Amino acid sequence: MKIANSITLFTFGRCTPSPDWYISPTRVSRLYYIHDGDVYYHTADGKEAVLLPKHWYLLPERMNFQPYRPFDSPVDHTFFDFLSVPKLSGTEPIDLTPRAECDPIIRASLTAITLLAEKYSRSALSDTVGLMTDYLSVLLRLLPSEYFAESRISSALDYLHCHYDEDISVGTLSALLHIDENYFIRLFRRELHTTPYRYLKEYRLTKAYYALQNGASVTDVAASLRYHDTAAFSKAFRLFFGFPPSDVLRNQNGKTDVT
């Protein structure tokens, strides 16, 4: 089994999204529980599929999860957006419910994390967030190794997640693993279906998204991520998410649901 070396919990909550439900394409995995209603999405090969109510799911980062719901069928759900090392590597949801039914540790962890999410807001105290992170770690430790990326890539990602605001090159990452640069790129693409440069760029933009959600200014976020000016940052943000960073601030002020 893979051991969850580190987990970063970005946000969590429970909500009933509007009919024009939209989830931003952030570089995170999601733990997901549907209290009521059917959630539809498209699989990697374009087929329509459904997530069932009263089920827990893990949605890997690589999954392009864009859910939708019938106009007359509300959905009540709890979610946790996080990053882990090792990284979940699949492209389809992992239904945890059958595992929870036969594993009391998984069942207890899922029950506890749900209760914490319902009791506390997204601005919960650090000790509460720490408890949620611990429960997530327990869950991931109990999953089979085939759900996770190759260990060398996980080591590179661990470094990248800690030093994302620094100058990081392919040479730096490949040297960390003591392997050739070209081989590292091929290994990275095989495991994550993207390049190291693009992953770093999208990870930085994901960090920017959550920083803006927490009230940081566009200027401060752009500077912290090594953008030379806010115009370059705003352009990159819009290309990735499909809307400008100012919309995140506006949504926060107006409480518009994008989760």
C-alpha angles and dihedrals in degrees: 000000000000117000117223100238095183139001128193114197110204105177142337140183150130122257147149106234125217122251090263089059114174131180117198114237095247124166095249141105119236134216106207137189124184112208095181139354135035121281116206127200140155122257123228089270093051100258121139114248136172137224111217129230118254090029131117118219137185111213111199120224093245091058111101093221112188106159128194137183136205111268092242097042114078119206123215113195145161120216141184120195113203148147124226137190114241089045126228103246109188130103100217133064118273110221106217095181097088089049092049091052092060101029116064093194093057091044093050092047093051092047092050096047091049092053091049092051092051094046099047135047126234088268091060121156117274094250090056091049088048090056091051090050090051092052091048089051091053091051094051093047089060095054122098117260094245089074092066138073122255112287096242091054089048089055091051091049092049089057092044093051090053096044102032091125092058132075104277123181133186086248091058093051097043091048089052088058095038093235136120117277095235092048090049091053092050091048092048093050092047093053102037104020092232140076125266090244094052092045091053092048093049092044090054090050090049090054088048092053093054092043089055090047088056092054104266116148123250090240094053094045093049091050093047091055095051097253111152093221140002093250092063091046093048091050093051091045093051092048092053102039102026094237136065123264090248088069091063091056091045092050091050092052092046095038092234111174116237096155 
